[in-house]
Amino acid sequence: MDVLKILKELFPINRSITGDGLRESFAVMKKYVPLSIIEYKSKMQCYDWQIPLEWNVTKAYIKDSNNKTIIDFKDNNLHLMGYSTNFEGYMDLTQLKKHLYTIKEQPNAIPFVTSYYEKKWGFCIEYNKYIELKEDQYYVLIDSTHKEGSLTLAEGYIKGQSEKEILLHSYVGHPSMANDQLSGPLSLLLVYEYLLKHNDDLRYSYRILLTPETIGTISYIYNNIDSLKKNVIGGYVICFTGDQSEIKYKQSKRIDSLSNKAITNIMKIENNENIYPYSPIGCDERHFNCHGIDLPIGCIMRSGPGNYDEYHTSLDNIEFVDVEKISEVSKIVIEAIKNIEINDVINPKHTMCEPKLDKLGLYPKTAGKLANKEKAFEVLNIWGHSDGKKDVIDIANLINKKAYTLKNTIEESKKNNLISIGDNNA
């Protein structure tokens, strides 16, 4: 999958929490992976939230009295405040400035500003251009619509051997910013591509979910709460994956969750200690973990919201992100999935002193300093630590191994009646 190509296709689209930009974005993604489109009607009440009216924009600009364009939405869709109401009229500079947003500390950046739930309009402008505005009569035009329509989501599903599901989620509902709400979906598409290629070997089922931030996730939970609580045993929100920061993991609220165990094993073996406790403030994992929902969904990211200077500005562009970093996150998610797939409680089957492994072809016939005993030691560690309570990840942590790398040794140990497999402790 050509991540940079898809990024370039998605970047210019004017996305918001509703509207044609979302549909266009999902149409791009559907060229690469199978997705079903879900539409929830405007004004649907979802717990404490209500889906807003659908918003679309045709054009928006400001011109001076000489008909010179000062700001134009078609040049950069961040120029228009998200969810701006329809407006046409003239005003002087003092009046206009009440509707302009800028960042003095980042004079070359266009800020990203929204007003989803309050009717107002505005434009965003670089501070360097803002301070050059002259006293004049300005013509303002915003051709936008707020109408009863729907909120759009996209979903993929891969059926495994079990009805139990791993939920993999990212959110896409902002206009042209590359790290915020494009890098995460791209990492997720790479994971989805891997799962599709290994469909026949999957133990669990996998649900791929792409929603606009907050309201999209809440509306999905509201409409699917029973099946989610019945089937989902773990999963991850994947976001902010394209910057240069180290990979970080924010745990699900349930500290002993399979989600937490699977990825923590990978990160610690890689000497990455960027593992943080659950917090109700953060990305969309907070909705899955909240009271009454209680789904064990963690969050995999790099910088995270608000933790890099380019956040919510036009500086978060294609040049800012690194497609290799996006790919790296997908790889660690795939490793976590491999851990989830293999994880089971291990029961000792052979008892009464350690097994004589050379009889089983698992220990070198000729002993000594030069003998290769690595496989034998792995067998002994798995067998020796098995007690009907520890699972594969627990044992892998004790011997400093990535759990999924023990798969072949576990199979050999089972075949030779050294161990048996119990129930997954998800």
Summary of the structure (lengths in Angstrom):
residues: 426
radius of gyration: 26.0
end to end distance: 31.8
largest distance: 94.4
contacts: 1443
relative contact order: 0.12
helix: 34%
strand: 23%
